[in-house]
Amino acid sequence: MPSRRGSGRAYRRVCNPDEFPTVQLLLLAIVRLAEPIALTSIFPYAFPLVKRLNVGNEEDASFYAGLVISAFSFFEALMGMYWGAVSDRVGRKPVLLLGCMGTMFSMLLVGLANNIWVALLGRAIGGFLNGNIGVIQTMVGELVIKPEHEPKAYSIMPFVWSLGTIIGPMIGGLFADPHDSWPKLFPSGSLFARFPYLLPNLICAGLLAVSILLGYFLLDETHPDKQPRVLLPDDTYLSENTPLLETSDALKRPAVDLRDENYGSVRERITPIPPAPKVDDDMVPTIWTKRIMAIIISLSIFTYHSMTFDHLLPIFLEDPRSHASTTAYSGSLFFAGGLGLSLHTVGLIMAVQGFIALFTQAVIFPLAASYFGIYQLFILVTVFHPVVYLSVPPLALIPAESTFLLHTAIYAMLVLRNLLGILLYPLLLILLKDATPSSNVLGKVNGLAASAGAACRMVAPPVAGMLYAMGKKSGCTPLAWWASALVALVGSVQCFWVPRERRETEKEAA
């Protein structure tokens, strides 16, 4: 048989499965970073955006702000499992890049919105095209082979999300309505005076464009069946027996005939990693197992009450103080209003929250996961979650004049929230990967989890906003926070229904 020659550089480097995939996870993290920046940048100005668009009564602004935020999650919930299944067929990378492009287009539409319908359309398009949460979880699972690498690897994407929650609210809080902040740079009649929320969206769209370019040129495809054959040097013998990955024999000069009976006798060669076997649809294992469903339910409950916190916190911080909360009804939790902080102060507080989350993710999570174990830590942080929501309403009872005491209490509450919330999310991802019966359905499982989470993110903001509006009208702003605590309490009971994962049981027995 005549030999065939390869030319050009290799599509994919030789990987040692025992090594931590630092470079590819770093690239994936960079691509991932732009999305939380884009999604969280709207939180500081969603409330004033709805007021500016004159939607409904002013008392209902928190509800409509929730609708704008949740429109993205509604369509993401509808399409999450679909995009997960598409990534199983065509590869992870195309779906990931499409999601980034959809989010970028969404940001531009929201920035140019002059009525509520354009803002809703922009958020809806972004959610419709975005399946990145499930796809990224799948890519991490395919990059990480050794179980001992999982706590470190699965903490990276939440770490990136935390970093995005620093940058996103800072961009939204500092650059929203630039005419009001810098009237000389952005005078009346200018583009950014007519569209006060365009500038933060343009900045986020630019970051997304950078992530798309980096992902397209540098990020590897991780789907086992979609990785291209390596192009070997010109003097290498190639045949139908050539492995997908380079081996030490394949790179020898003079060229080695891979069909030779002595091939493979070199002791130090790297064993080729074959692609996952293709199976018929009727042979694909089911994803509807008790363990997977229990973990997804836990993830959904956590996503719901976590999203209510993210939505309610800036509203509560910006909402004008109730006179009753610091005078006649001091010491009572029945009051209407929030803390009355400025938009820029809220952006700064949310940025500090991101730094707290970064420290929790980078330092505390690996230590806690190693000390307690994945399952025990999952139970521990879930059980204590209701305390977070009960700790927020008493902040309004601290006098506005006591600035130091007020900010100290706010940051103490944020430390508690991040200590529990930031730890829980990667734990759920690790449990979900371990519960998946086969790599052939990993994308579908993560897509299902992403859809369930997106559905909860869709429901949470308008429901929380409606409860906040009802509480404000009836003189009981804490109503929305108490409702979130109740949902978290349900999660603290349901977590005991999640079957203990096999790997950790074996580890304790040893």
C-alpha positions as CSV (number, residue, x, y, z in Angstrom):
1,M,0.0,0.0,0.0
2,P,1.5,3.4,-0.9
3,S,2.1,5.7,2.0
4,R,0.1,8.9,2.7
5,R,1.7,12.0,3.9
6,G,0.5,14.5,6.5
7,S,1.3,18.2,6.3
8,G,1.0,21.2,8.5
9,R,0.7,21.3,12.3
10,A,-1.2,18.9,14.5
11,Y,-4.8,19.8,15.3
12,R,-4.5,18.5,18.8
13,R,-1.6,18.0,21.2
14,V,-0.7,14.7,22.8
15,C,-2.5,14.7,26.2
16,N,-1.4,12.8,29.2
17,P,-4.7,11.8,31.0
18,D,-2.9,11.9,34.3
19,E,-2.1,15.6,34.0
20,F,-4.4,18.4,35.0
21,P,-5.7,20.1,31.7
22,T,-4.6,23.5,32.8
23,V,-4.3,25.2,29.4
24,Q,-7.6,24.1,28.0
25,L,-9.5,24.8,31.2
26,L,-8.0,28.3,31.3
27,L,-9.1,28.9,27.7
28,L,-12.6,27.6,28.5
29,A,-12.7,29.9,31.6
30,I,-11.8,32.9,29.4
31,V,-14.6,32.1,27.0
32,R,-16.9,31.5,30.0
33,L,-16.0,34.8,31.7
34,A,-17.7,37.1,29.3
35,E,-21.1,35.5,29.8
36,P,-21.6,36.2,33.6
37,I,-20.3,39.7,33.0
38,A,-23.0,40.2,30.4
39,L,-25.7,38.5,32.4
40,T,-25.0,40.2,35.8
41,S,-24.3,43.7,34.4
42,I,-28.1,44.3,34.2
43,F,-28.8,43.6,37.8
44,P,-27.8,47.1,39.2
45,Y,-29.9,49.0,36.5
46,A,-32.8,46.7,35.8
47,F,-34.9,48.5,38.4
48,P,-34.3,52.0,37.1
49,L,-34.5,50.7,33.5
50,V,-38.1,49.6,34.0
51,K,-38.9,52.9,35.7
52,R,-37.5,54.8,32.8
53,L,-39.6,52.8,30.3
54,N,-42.7,53.7,32.3
55,V,-44.1,50.2,32.7
56,G,-47.0,49.9,35.1
57,N,-47.0,51.7,38.5
58,E,-43.8,52.5,40.2
59,E,-44.7,50.1,43.0
60,D,-44.7,47.3,40.4
61,A,-41.3,48.1,39.0
62,S,-39.6,45.2,40.9
63,F,-42.0,42.8,39.2
64,Y,-41.3,44.1,35.7
65,A,-37.6,44.2,36.4
66,G,-37.9,40.5,37.2
67,L,-39.6,39.8,33.9
68,V,-36.8,41.5,31.9
69,I,-34.2,39.5,33.8
70,S,-36.1,36.2,33.5
71,A,-36.9,36.4,29.8
72,F,-33.4,35.2,29.1
73,S,-33.8,32.2,31.4
74,F,-37.3,31.3,30.0
75,F,-35.9,30.6,26.6
76,E,-32.7,29.2,27.9
77,A,-34.9,26.7,29.8
78,L,-36.8,25.8,26.7
79,M,-33.6,25.2,24.6
80,G,-31.1,24.0,27.2
81,M,-31.7,20.3,26.7
82,Y,-31.9,20.8,22.9
83,W,-28.5,22.5,22.7
84,G,-27.1,19.7,24.9
85,A,-28.3,17.1,22.5
86,V,-27.0,19.1,19.5
87,S,-23.6,19.3,21.1
88,D,-23.7,15.4,21.4
89,R,-24.1,15.3,17.6
90,V,-22.1,18.2,16.2
91,G,-19.6,18.8,19.0
92,R,-19.3,21.2,22.0
93,K,-17.3,24.0,20.4
94,P,-19.9,25.2,17.7
95,V,-22.7,25.3,20.3
96,L,-20.5,27.2,22.7
97,L,-19.6,29.8,20.2
98,L,-23.2,30.2,19.0
99,G,-24.2,30.8,22.6
100,C,-21.7,33.6,23.0
101,M,-22.8,35.2,19.7
102,G,-26.4,35.1,20.8
103,T,-25.6,36.7,24.1
104,M,-23.6,39.5,22.4
105,F,-26.5,40.3,20.1
106,S,-28.9,40.2,23.1
107,M,-26.8,42.8,24.9
108,L,-26.9,45.2,21.9
109,L,-30.7,45.0,21.7
110,V,-31.2,45.6,25.4
111,G,-28.8,48.6,25.2
112,L,-30.9,50.2,22.4
113,A,-34.3,49.4,23.9
114,N,-36.7,52.3,24.1
115,N,-39.6,50.2,25.3
116,I,-40.2,47.1,27.4
117,W,-40.9,44.9,24.3
118,V,-37.5,45.5,22.7
119,A,-35.8,44.8,26.1
120,L,-37.7,41.6,26.4
121,L,-37.0,40.6,22.8
122,G,-33.3,41.1,23.3
123,R,-33.2,39.0,26.5
124,A,-35.3,36.3,24.8
125,I,-33.0,36.0,21.8
126,G,-30.0,35.6,24.0
127,G,-31.7,32.8,26.0
128,F,-32.9,31.1,22.8
129,L,-29.4,30.7,21.4
130,N,-27.6,30.0,24.6
131,G,-26.9,26.5,25.8
132,N,-23.5,27.3,27.3
133,I,-24.1,26.3,30.9
134,G,-24.7,22.7,30.0
135,V,-22.1,22.6,27.3
136,I,-19.4,24.0,29.5
137,Q,-20.2,21.6,32.3
138,T,-19.9,18.8,29.7
139,M,-16.6,20.1,28.4
140,V,-15.1,20.2,31.9
141,G,-16.3,16.6,32.5
142,E,-14.6,15.5,29.2
143,L,-11.4,17.3,30.0
144,V,-11.0,16.0,33.5
145,I,-10.4,12.2,33.7
146,K,-9.0,11.6,37.2
147,P,-11.5,11.8,40.0
148,E,-9.0,13.5,42.3
149,H,-8.8,16.4,39.8
150,E,-12.6,17.0,40.0
151,P,-12.9,19.4,43.0
152,K,-10.2,21.6,41.6
153,A,-11.6,21.5,38.0
154,Y,-15.2,21.9,39.0
155,S,-14.4,24.9,41.1
156,I,-12.9,26.8,38.2
157,M,-16.1,27.7,36.3
158,P,-17.9,28.9,39.5
159,F,-14.7,30.8,40.2
160,V,-15.0,32.4,36.8
161,W,-18.7,33.1,37.4
162,S,-17.7,34.8,40.7
163,L,-15.1,36.9,38.8
164,G,-17.8,37.8,36.3
165,T,-20.1,38.9,39.2
166,I,-17.4,41.3,40.2
167,I,-16.8,42.8,36.8
168,G,-20.5,42.7,35.6
169,P,-22.2,44.7,38.3
170,M,-19.2,47.1,38.3
171,I,-19.8,47.7,34.6
172,G,-23.5,48.0,35.0
173,G,-23.4,50.2,38.1
174,L,-20.6,52.5,36.9
175,F,-21.4,53.0,33.3
176,A,-25.2,53.0,33.3
177,D,-26.6,56.4,32.5
178,P,-23.2,58.0,31.8
179,H,-24.9,61.4,31.0
180,D,-25.9,61.7,34.7
181,S,-22.4,60.7,35.9
182,W,-20.2,62.5,33.4
183,P,-22.4,65.2,31.7
184,K,-19.4,66.8,30.0
185,L,-18.2,63.6,28.3
186,F,-21.8,62.5,27.5
187,P,-23.8,65.8,26.9
188,S,-27.5,66.1,26.3
189,G,-28.6,64.9,22.9
190,S,-25.7,62.4,22.6
191,L,-26.3,58.7,21.8
192,F,-25.6,57.7,25.3
193,A,-27.9,60.3,26.7
194,R,-30.7,59.0,24.6
195,F,-29.9,55.4,25.4
196,P,-28.6,55.6,29.0
197,Y,-27.9,51.8,29.3
198,L,-26.2,51.3,25.9
199,L,-22.6,51.9,27.2
200,P,-22.5,49.0,29.7
201,N,-24.0,46.7,27.1
202,L,-21.4,47.8,24.5
203,I,-18.6,47.1,26.9
204,C,-20.0,43.6,27.6
205,A,-20.6,42.9,23.9
206,G,-16.9,43.8,23.2
207,L,-15.8,41.3,25.9
208,L,-18.0,38.6,24.3
209,A,-16.4,39.3,20.9
210,V,-13.0,38.7,22.4
211,S,-14.1,35.5,24.0
212,I,-15.6,34.3,20.6
213,L,-12.2,34.9,18.9
214,L,-10.2,33.1,21.5
215,G,-12.6,30.2,21.6
216,Y,-12.6,29.8,17.9
217,F,-8.9,29.8,17.4
218,L,-7.5,28.3,20.6
219,L,-10.1,26.1,22.3
220,D,-10.1,22.4,21.5
221,E,-13.1,20.3,20.7
222,T,-13.7,17.8,23.6
223,H,-16.3,15.5,22.2
224,P,-14.6,12.1,21.8
225,D,-16.1,11.5,18.3
226,K,-15.5,15.0,17.0
227,Q,-11.8,15.4,17.5
228,P,-10.0,15.5,14.1
229,R,-7.2,13.1,13.2
230,V,-3.8,14.5,14.1
231,L,-1.7,15.7,11.2
232,L,1.7,14.1,11.5
233,P,5.1,15.2,10.1
234,D,5.7,14.7,6.4
235,D,8.0,11.7,6.8
236,T,5.6,9.7,8.9
237,Y,4.0,6.6,7.4
238,L,0.2,6.9,7.6
239,S,-2.4,4.2,7.0
240,E,-5.9,3.3,8.2
241,N,-4.2,1.9,11.3
242,T,-2.8,5.3,12.3
243,P,-4.1,6.2,15.8
244,L,-5.9,9.4,16.4
245,L,-3.3,10.6,18.9
246,E,0.4,10.8,18.2
247,T,2.6,8.1,19.7
248,S,6.4,8.0,20.2
249,D,6.7,5.4,17.4
250,A,4.6,7.4,15.0
251,L,7.0,10.4,15.3
252,K,10.3,8.4,14.8
253,R,12.5,9.1,11.9
254,P,13.0,7.2,9.7
255,A,9.3,6.5,9.5
256,V,7.8,3.4,11.2
257,D,5.4,1.2,9.5
258,L,2.5,1.0,11.9
259,R,1.3,-2.3,10.4
260,D,4.6,-4.0,11.3
261,E,4.3,-6.9,13.7
262,N,7.0,-5.4,15.9
263,Y,5.1,-2.1,16.3
264,G,4.2,-1.5,19.9
265,S,7.2,-3.3,21.4
266,V,8.7,-0.1,22.7
267,R,8.1,0.1,26.4
268,E,7.9,3.8,26.8
269,R,5.3,4.6,24.1
270,I,2.2,6.5,24.9
271,T,-1.0,4.4,24.7
272,P,-3.4,5.9,22.1
273,I,-6.8,7.0,23.6
274,P,-9.5,5.6,21.4
275,P,-12.7,7.6,20.8
276,A,-15.8,6.6,22.6
277,P,-17.6,3.8,20.8
278,K,-20.6,4.7,18.7
279,V,-23.8,3.2,19.8
280,D,-27.3,3.0,18.4
281,D,-30.0,5.1,19.9
282,D,-31.7,2.1,21.5
283,M,-28.4,1.3,23.2
284,V,-27.9,4.7,24.8
285,P,-28.5,4.5,28.6
286,T,-31.4,6.3,30.1
287,I,-30.8,9.6,31.9
288,W,-34.0,9.3,33.9
289,T,-32.5,7.6,36.9
290,K,-33.5,8.3,40.5
291,R,-30.1,9.6,41.4
292,I,-29.9,12.0,38.4
293,M,-33.4,13.3,39.1
294,A,-32.8,13.9,42.8
295,I,-29.6,15.9,42.0
296,I,-31.4,18.0,39.4
297,I,-34.2,18.7,41.8
298,S,-31.6,19.9,44.4
299,L,-29.9,22.0,41.7
300,S,-33.3,23.5,40.7
301,I,-34.2,24.4,44.3
302,F,-30.8,26.0,44.9
303,T,-31.0,27.9,41.6
304,Y,-34.4,29.3,42.4
305,H,-33.6,30.7,45.8
306,S,-30.1,31.8,44.8
307,M,-31.6,33.7,41.8
308,T,-34.2,35.4,44.1
309,F,-31.3,36.6,46.2
310,D,-29.4,38.0,43.2
311,H,-32.6,39.8,42.0
312,L,-33.8,41.1,45.3
313,L,-30.5,42.3,46.8
314,P,-29.9,45.3,44.5
315,I,-33.6,46.3,44.7
316,F,-33.5,46.1,48.5
317,L,-30.3,48.1,48.6
318,E,-31.6,50.8,46.2
319,D,-35.2,51.1,47.4
320,P,-35.7,54.2,49.5
321,R,-35.9,53.7,53.3
322,S,-39.2,53.5,55.1
323,H,-39.5,56.1,57.8
324,A,-41.1,53.5,60.0
325,S,-38.2,51.2,59.8
326,T,-35.9,53.4,61.8
327,T,-38.4,55.4,64.0
328,A,-41.7,54.2,65.5
329,Y,-41.4,50.6,64.4
330,S,-37.7,50.2,65.2
331,G,-37.0,46.6,66.2
332,S,-40.0,45.3,64.2
333,L,-39.6,43.5,60.9
334,F,-42.8,44.9,59.6
335,F,-41.8,47.8,57.4
336,A,-41.8,48.9,53.8
337,G,-38.7,49.9,51.9
338,G,-35.0,49.1,51.7
339,L,-31.7,50.8,52.5
340,G,-31.8,53.7,50.1
341,L,-28.3,53.4,48.7
342,S,-27.1,55.0,45.5
343,L,-26.7,53.0,42.2
344,H,-22.9,53.4,42.3
345,T,-22.7,52.2,46.0
346,V,-24.8,49.2,45.1
347,G,-22.4,48.4,42.2
348,L,-19.5,48.7,44.6
349,I,-21.2,46.4,47.1
350,M,-21.9,43.8,44.5
351,A,-18.3,44.0,43.3
352,V,-17.0,43.3,46.8
353,Q,-19.4,40.4,46.9
354,G,-17.6,39.0,43.9
355,F,-14.3,39.2,45.6
356,I,-15.7,37.4,48.6
357,A,-17.0,34.7,46.2
358,L,-13.6,34.5,44.6
359,F,-11.8,33.8,47.9
360,T,-14.5,31.3,48.9
361,Q,-14.1,29.5,45.6
362,A,-10.3,29.5,45.3
363,V,-9.3,28.9,48.9
364,I,-12.2,27.5,51.0
365,F,-13.9,25.1,48.5
366,P,-10.9,22.8,47.8
367,L,-10.1,22.7,51.6
368,A,-13.6,22.0,52.6
369,A,-14.2,19.4,49.9
370,S,-11.1,17.6,50.9
371,Y,-11.9,17.7,54.6
372,F,-15.6,16.9,54.6
373,G,-16.0,15.0,51.3
374,I,-18.3,15.9,48.5
375,Y,-21.5,14.4,49.8
376,Q,-21.1,15.5,53.4
377,L,-20.3,19.0,52.4
378,F,-23.3,19.1,50.1
379,I,-25.6,18.2,53.0
380,L,-24.0,20.7,55.3
381,V,-24.2,23.8,53.1
382,T,-27.7,22.9,51.9
383,V,-29.1,22.6,55.4
384,F,-27.9,26.0,56.6
385,H,-29.0,27.9,53.5
386,P,-32.3,29.3,55.0
387,V,-30.3,31.4,57.4
388,V,-29.0,33.6,54.5
389,Y,-32.4,34.9,53.6
390,L,-33.5,35.5,57.2
391,S,-30.4,37.6,57.8
392,V,-31.2,40.3,55.1
393,P,-34.4,42.1,56.4
394,P,-32.8,43.1,59.7
395,L,-30.3,45.3,57.8
396,A,-33.1,47.9,57.3
397,L,-33.3,48.3,61.1
398,I,-29.8,49.8,61.2
399,P,-30.0,53.6,61.1
400,A,-28.7,55.1,57.8
401,E,-26.4,57.4,59.8
402,S,-24.5,54.4,61.1
403,T,-22.6,53.9,57.8
404,F,-19.8,51.8,59.2
405,L,-22.2,49.5,61.1
406,L,-24.5,49.2,58.1
407,H,-21.8,48.3,55.6
408,T,-20.2,45.9,58.1
409,A,-23.5,44.1,58.5
410,I,-24.0,44.0,54.8
411,Y,-20.6,42.4,54.1
412,A,-21.0,39.9,57.0
413,M,-24.3,38.8,55.4
414,L,-22.6,38.5,52.0
415,V,-19.8,36.4,53.5
416,L,-22.4,34.0,54.9
417,R,-24.2,33.9,51.6
418,N,-21.2,33.2,49.5
419,L,-19.7,30.7,51.9
420,L,-22.9,28.6,51.4
421,G,-23.9,29.4,47.8
422,I,-20.5,29.3,46.2
423,L,-19.7,25.9,47.8
424,L,-22.9,24.3,46.8
425,Y,-22.9,24.8,43.1
426,P,-19.7,22.9,42.2
427,L,-20.7,20.1,44.6
428,L,-23.9,19.6,42.6
429,L,-21.9,19.5,39.3
430,I,-19.6,16.8,40.7
431,L,-22.4,14.7,41.9
432,L,-24.2,15.1,38.6
433,K,-21.2,14.0,36.6
434,D,-20.7,11.0,38.8
435,A,-24.4,10.0,38.4
436,T,-24.2,10.1,34.6
437,P,-24.2,6.4,33.3
438,S,-22.2,7.1,30.1
439,S,-20.2,9.8,28.3
440,N,-22.6,9.3,25.4
441,V,-25.3,11.1,27.3
442,L,-23.2,13.5,29.3
443,G,-24.2,16.4,27.1
444,K,-27.9,15.5,27.4
445,V,-27.7,15.2,31.2
446,N,-26.0,18.6,31.5
447,G,-28.5,20.0,29.0
448,L,-31.4,18.7,31.1
449,A,-29.8,20.2,34.3
450,A,-29.2,23.5,32.5
451,S,-32.9,23.6,31.3
452,A,-34.2,22.9,34.8
453,G,-31.9,25.5,36.3
454,A,-32.9,28.1,33.6
455,A,-36.6,27.4,34.3
456,C,-36.0,28.2,37.9
457,R,-34.1,31.3,37.0
458,M,-37.0,32.3,34.8
459,V,-39.6,31.9,37.6
460,A,-37.6,33.3,40.4
461,P,-37.2,37.0,39.5
462,P,-40.9,37.8,38.7
463,V,-42.2,35.8,41.7
464,A,-39.7,37.4,44.0
465,G,-40.4,40.8,42.5
466,M,-44.1,40.3,42.9
467,L,-43.7,39.3,46.5
468,Y,-41.5,42.3,47.2
469,A,-44.1,44.6,45.7
470,M,-46.9,43.0,47.7
471,G,-44.8,43.3,50.9
472,K,-44.0,46.9,50.2
473,K,-47.7,47.7,49.6
474,S,-48.8,45.9,52.8
475,G,-45.9,47.3,54.9
476,C,-43.9,44.1,55.1
477,T,-40.9,44.2,52.8
478,P,-39.4,41.1,54.4
479,L,-42.1,38.9,52.8
480,A,-40.1,38.2,49.7
481,W,-37.0,37.2,51.8
482,W,-39.1,34.9,54.1
483,A,-40.5,33.2,51.0
484,S,-37.0,32.5,49.7
485,A,-36.0,31.2,53.1
486,L,-39.0,28.8,52.9
487,V,-37.9,27.5,49.5
488,A,-34.3,27.0,50.9
489,L,-35.8,25.1,53.8
490,V,-37.5,22.7,51.3
491,G,-34.1,22.2,49.8
492,S,-32.5,21.5,53.1
493,V,-35.1,18.6,53.5
494,Q,-34.9,17.3,49.9
495,C,-31.1,17.0,50.0
496,F,-31.4,13.9,52.1
497,W,-33.2,12.2,49.2
498,V,-30.1,12.4,47.0
499,P,-28.5,8.9,47.1
500,R,-25.0,8.9,48.4
501,E,-22.5,8.6,45.6
502,R,-20.6,5.4,45.3
503,R,-17.1,6.8,45.0
504,E,-17.2,8.6,48.3
505,T,-18.6,5.6,50.1
506,E,-15.8,3.5,48.8
507,K,-13.3,6.2,49.9
508,E,-14.6,6.3,53.5
509,A,-14.6,2.5,53.7
510,A,-10.9,2.4,52.7
